[in-house]
Amino acid sequence: MRTITLKIDDSISDKFLWLLAHFSKDEVKIIEQSIYVSDDEYLRGIEGMVQSIQEGRSESIDQGLTLDELDW
């Protein structure tokens, strides 16, 4: 089974959900529904994120890490 994330225009949302309802639950499952927000709106909605970004901007570049130094 595959998972696909789509952004559906409000003008066809009801029609699209109607179409999906014609498949069995073994064929198509709606895992999550949400209203789309831009990356900027999403990040601003996380408590403390704006302050954290502002603090990070004031740090010296010497205190930063390169990608290969990160411990993923």
N, C-alpha and C positions, 0 to 999 in steps of 0.2 A: 504494500500500500504506500502511496505517496502523500506528502503534505504540501499543499500549495497555499501561499498567502496572496490574496488578491485585494485590490482596492476597487470597490464597486461604486459607481456613481449613484447618488441618491435617486435619480430619476428611473433607474432600472433595478434597484435593490429588491423591491417586492417581486418583480418578475423573475429575477435570478433565484431568489429563495423558493419561489413557486416551482421553478424547474428542478432545483435540488430535491425538493420534497417528493418528486416522482421517482427517485431512486430508492432502493431498499437501504436500510441502515447498515447492512453489510457492505454495500457498494460505496456510499458516501455518508460521512458523519461530519456535522458542523462541530468543530472542536471549540471554537471561540468566535465571538462576534464583538467588535469594538468599533468606535468611531475613530477614523484616521486623524492623527495629529502629526504635524511636521516634526522633524528631529528637534528643531529648536524649541517648539512648544513642549515636547516630551521632556527634554532635559531641564527646562525651566520649571517643570512641574515636580521635579524631584527635590525634596526639601534639602536645602544647603548646597545644591549644585552650583548655583550662580555665585555664591560666596566662595566656594571651593575653586572655581575657575578664576575668579578675580584674584584670589590669593596666589594661585599658581602662576599667574601672569607676572606677579611682582618678584617671584623667586629668581635667583641667579641661574643662568643656563648651566653653570658649572655643577649645580646640585642635581641636575637631571641625569637620566640614564638613556643610553642608546637602546634600540630594539633588541640587539643581541645580548645586552646585559640584563634584560628582564627575565625573571624566573617564572615562566608560564607553568 
